[in-house]
Amino acid sequence: MHIEVDIHKTLRSNGRVFTLDVKFACDDDLGVVFGSSGAGKALTLRAIAGLEKPDYGRIVVGGKVLFDSMAGIDVRPMRGRRLPVQDYALFPHLNVEEKHRVRREAVVGAQLSANAARRVAGILDLSNCVD
C-alpha cells in the first residue's frame, strides 16, 4: 500500500520546543519507522492515524488524502482503528518476531509471516532476536 507523508508539527511545553519535520514515501506492504528516542516516531504514527493534527503538510494512504493543509482536508480517524501503545515491557517472554506477530494481529487482524519478521529483523539488524 502506498503511503506518502510530508508533515510539520511544533510542540511547546515548559519553555521547550520540539519540531517534527518528516517526509517519506513507502510502496511496500511492510514499512518500518525507526530512530532514536524522542525523534518523533510515535508522533508521526499518531499523525498518520489521524490522532494528531500536523501544523501543515500532507498525508496520503492508499491513494486517499487523509490530511492536506493547503486543500483544507483533515479526515478524522474512523472508529474501530487501533494504534498500539508504546510499552517495551509488554510480553517480556516473547522475542522480537513473536512481539511483531502479536502486535500485527491486534492492529490489523492478520499474522506477520515468518518471512516478513525475518525481513524486519534483517533491516533492524536483530537477527539474534528472531528464532
N, C-alpha and C positions, 0 to 999 in steps of 0.2 A: 504494500500500500504506500502510495506517495505521501510524504509529509514534508511541508515546507514551512519553516519558521524564520521570521526576521522580526524580532521584538526588542523593545527597550522598556525598562521599568526602573524607577528610582525609589528606594525605600529610605526613610529617615526615622531615626529613633535615638533619643537621648544624645543629640549632637553628633551622631554617627550617620554616615551616608553610604549606602550600597547601591551601585548602579549595575543593572543587568543589561548587557548588550550582546545578544546572541543571534547568530544567523547560521542555519544549516538546512540541508535537504536530504531526504532518505527515500530511496526507492525499493529497499529490501523489506521483506516481511519481518525481519528482526533488526532492531536498531538498539544501540547502547549509548546512554548518556553517562559520561564519567568525568570526573575532575576532582580537585582537592576539596576538602571540607570548606564549606562556605562559598563555593564558586557559583552557586545558583542553580544547581541541578534540580532540586525539588521545586524551586520557584518556576523554572522553565516547564517542568511537567505539570505543575498546577495551572500555568497559563494555557498550555495545550488542552488540558482537561476543561478549561473554562471556569476554573475555581479562583483564578487570579487575573484581573484585567490589566494588560500591559498599558503603559502610558501611550505608546504608539507602536505601529508596526503591522504585521500581517501574519496570520496562521492559516494554513490550508492543509486539510487532511482528506485524503481520498478524493481530491478534486473539489471538495466543498470548502468554501471560505468560511471559517469559523470566527475570525477576527480580522478586521481591516479598518484601521483608524481613519484613513483617508476617505473610505467609502461609507463610513458610519455603520459598519457591520460588527455586531457583537452577539454571537449566538450563545445563549446561556446553556449551561450543562443540562443534559437530559436526566431525569430520574432513573435510577437503576444503574447508572455508570458508577464505577468504583475506582479509587486510586489507592494503591497500597500505602500503608503508613511506613515511615522510616523507623524501624526498630531492629537494630542489629543483634539484639539478644534473643529475638524471637526464634524459636526452634533451634536452640544451640546444639542439639544432637544430629542435625541434618548437615550434609555437605552442601557446597555451592549448587551443584546440579539439582539436588533434591529441593533446596530452597527456591530455585528458579521454577521448578515444576509446580510446587505448592502455590507460589505467587501467581503464576500464569493461570492455573486452574481457578483461583479465586477471582482474578480480574476478568478473564475472557472466557472462562469455562472450557478451556482446552488444555491439553497437556503439552508441555515443551518436550519435543522429541529429544532423544539422547544425542542425535547428530547436532541439533541446534544448541544443546547445552555444551557440547564439546566446542562448537564454534565460539560461543560466548567465552568459555574458559580460555580458548586459544587467543582470542582478541585481548583479553584482560591478563594473559599470562598466568592463569590459575589452574594449569593442567594438574598440579599436585593436589588440587581440591576436588577434582571430579573423578569418580570411580569409572 
